[in-house]
């Protein structure tokens, strides 16, 4: 079975909300919400993939020092095995814009489950909720 490596990023704004992007019509799993990112090209480091994808998809500049690994997902789809490391980013330059026709939503961690996601993204939610939990 083919292994597909996809790098994803949880952008977190100053209010502790996480950015989700809706997969546009015409793509596999159209209409589902996901963390921004994309396929790692041959010879490319996942960190470089994230920086490239965030620039192409959202029009923002991210420095490698501003992304931190959080967790990963491994999911078996019928055609491939997906391995998806998830990074967290709280600092970037520029304004987040939907450059590829996708819908965007800034979502509170406790509302992430309200957005239908691909099966590989769902196990990442508890890690973000724990990371962003407000201490009592």
Secondary structure, DSSP 8 states (H G I E B T S, - for coil): -EEEEEEEEEEB-TTSEEEEEE--TTSTTTT-EE-EEEE--TT--HHHHHHHHHHHHH--B--GGGEEEEEEEEEE-SSEEEEEEEEEE---BS-----SS--EEEEEGGGGGGS-B-HHHHTTHHHHHHHH----
